[in-house]
């Protein structure tokens, strides 16, 4: 990251939007998902779901996320971090 770039911090509405997207795609009750519960281990998510989440986030937030970031998108906190970094302001 260069000095002219700043990481965006998502507000509560954007975080809630991410949780809604993830919950819907992975068919998880939002009440059962915590910021640190693991999609695959705790919620039986598959890799296809992760790609759908990435795609939905790109559309929703108007950003591009490298597929390599999927390895970091294992829980809600990870997804939020990836979206914040992808939303970096130049």
For each residue, the residues with C-beta under 8 A, 3 or more apart:
1: 5 7 88
2: 5
3:
4: 90
5: 1 2 88 89 90
6: 88 89
7: 1 84 85 87 88
8: 84 87 88 89
9: 84
10: 14 15 18 80 83 84 87
11: 14 15
12: 15 16
13: 16 17
14: 10 11 17 18 61 83
15: 10 11 12 18 19 80
16: 12 13 19 20
17: 13 14 20 21 60
18: 10 14 15 21 22 57 76 79 80 83
19: 15 16 22 23 30 33 76
20: 16 17 23 24 30
21: 17 18 24 25 53 56 57 60
22: 18 19 25 26 28 33 39 53 76 79
23: 19 20 26 27 28 29 30 33
24: 20 21 27
25: 21 22 49 52 53 56
26: 22 23 39 43 45 49 53
27: 23 24
28: 22 23 32 33 39 43 45
29: 23 32 33
30: 19 20 23 33
31:
32: 28 29 37 43
33: 19 22 23 28 29 30 37 43 76
34: 37 75 76
35: 75 76 77 80
36: 75 76 77
37: 32 33 34 42 43 75 76
38: 41 42 43 74 75
39: 22 26 28 42 43 45 49 50 73 74 75
40: 43 44 45 46 74
41: 38
42: 37 38 39
43: 26 28 32 33 37 38 39 40
44: 40
45: 26 28 39 40 49 50
46: 40 49 50
47: 50 51 70
48: 51 52
49: 25 26 39 45 46 52 53
50: 39 45 46 47 53 54 70 73
51: 47 48 54 55 67 70
52: 25 48 49 55 56
53: 21 22 25 26 49 50 56 57 73 79
54: 50 51 57 58 65 67 69 70 73
55: 51 52 58 59
56: 21 25 52 53 59 60
57: 18 21 53 54 60 61 63 65 79 83
58: 54 55 61 62 63 64 65
59: 55 56 62
60: 17 21 56 57
61: 14 57 58 83 86 87
62: 58 59
63: 57 58 83 86 87
64: 58 86
65: 54 57 58 69 82 83 86
66: 69
67: 51 54 70
68: 71
69: 54 65 66 72 73 82 86
70: 47 50 51 54 67 73
71: 68 74
72: 69 78 81 82
73: 39 50 53 54 69 70 78 79 82
74: 38 39 40 71 78
75: 34 35 36 37 38 39 78 79
76: 18 19 22 33 34 35 36 37 79 80
77: 35 36 80 81
78: 72 73 74 75 81 82
79: 18 22 53 57 73 75 76 82 83
80: 10 15 18 35 76 77 83 84
81: 72 77 78 84 85
82: 65 69 72 73 78 79 85 86
83: 10 14 18 57 61 63 65 79 80 86 87
84: 7 8 9 10 80 81 87 88
85: 7 81 82 88
86: 61 63 64 65 69 82 83
87: 7 8 10 61 63 83 84
88: 1 5 6 7 8 84 85
89: 5 6 8
90: 4 5
